[in-house]
Amino acid sequence: MNPVEEILEMARKFISGEDRSMNFVASIENFTVEHLLDSEIFEFLAEGMSLYRPWAGPPYWSEGDMVELMEDFLKGFGPSQEP
């Protein structure tokens, strides 16, 4: 699996609720830094990943904020839905 496919799968895992932990988001962040640092994907996800603290309140990102980011990420960077 290439890095883009892998990060898309991580986003799906977060959206599904399978894992929404701080550790999982940190692993997504580490993966993007290691494999996608100089990409639009990193730029798109960086703020949300760095601010994800579901219990902390503003200015940090909640679980809902991250779900929205990951859904937008899939729409923008996922495979085309066209046949």
Phi, psi and omega in degrees: 000133180280165184303323180293315177299320181294316180291326175296320178294323176297319178298317178299320179297319178294312182301318183294342183090002180301320177207114177238024183286160174300321180297320180293316178297323176297323178292325175297314180298314179298319179297315181294323178296317183288321189248340190225024187304317183262046184229164175296329179299312179300313180301320182293320187266342192304311184298311181298316180297320183285337182256004183289109175215087191300342182257352194271337184078177183303142011270007182282162183270136177275174175300317179298319177300317181290322177300315179299316178300314182294323176295316177297322178299313179298319179296319185278330187238353180284172179297147179299143179274358180286145180293000000 
